[in-house]
Amino acid sequence: MRIALTLVFILAVAGAAGAGPLDAPGATKALNCAACHGPSGQSPSDAMPILAGLWPEYFKKAIQDYAAGRRPSPEMEPYAKQVLELGVDDVAAYFASQQRASTKVKVDAAAVERGRAAAQQCAVCHGSEGKGDRAKLIPDITGQPPGYLRTQMLLFKEDRRSPGDERLKALKALMKTIPDETFADLAAYFSSVR
């Protein structure tokens, strides 16, 4: 009996140790996302957001908004529709379960310091450290690629991200008061926060 239990234990440990990256629940449904967002949602790009560690409810809302055209993106809309078809809850849970690593994109130290000074106005929504507010679906923007962050701020300013969304009216009004060149500094700062 003791030998049988030992054998079962060894096989269980060996099976768990032999699990690959695609054995995680939802991993195969998230494969297409890796083309742009990197393996396990760890985007190596300056232009694409890191999905690893993203709150599932935020991910789900973003996918639904892309698929419905509420967040216009000709690149993302077909993939968002595919994620809905495959099972958005599974894909959202997969990315939420992945350990998030901050971007490897380098930022200028002087831009980070300028961004730190300008970031006071962002704290109202994203908090003093940029970690967001899960209950209000305000994302954690820390460690994201600076190019992505800058682009999103410009899209908000121009009302091209979630156009007409009343919940974002105050944010977009704030963005209109910020000079475009300051967005690069803010992006550098939040990208540098770990």
Secondary structure as GFF3:
##gff-version 3
##sequence-region A 1 194
A	DSSP	alpha_helix	2	17	.	.	.	ID=ss1
A	DSSP	three_ten_helix	21	23	.	.	.	ID=ss2
A	DSSP	three_ten_helix	28	33	.	.	.	ID=ss3
A	DSSP	alpha_helix	34	37	.	.	.	ID=ss4
A	DSSP	three_ten_helix	39	41	.	.	.	ID=ss5
A	DSSP	alpha_helix	56	68	.	.	.	ID=ss6
A	DSSP	alpha_helix	76	86	.	.	.	ID=ss7
A	DSSP	alpha_helix	88	97	.	.	.	ID=ss8
A	DSSP	alpha_helix	109	118	.	.	.	ID=ss9
A	DSSP	three_ten_helix	119	122	.	.	.	ID=ss10
A	DSSP	alpha_helix	123	126	.	.	.	ID=ss11
A	DSSP	three_ten_helix	134	136	.	.	.	ID=ss12
A	DSSP	alpha_helix	146	157	.	.	.	ID=ss13
A	DSSP	three_ten_helix	166	168	.	.	.	ID=ss14
A	DSSP	alpha_helix	169	176	.	.	.	ID=ss15
A	DSSP	alpha_helix	180	192	.	.	.	ID=ss16
###
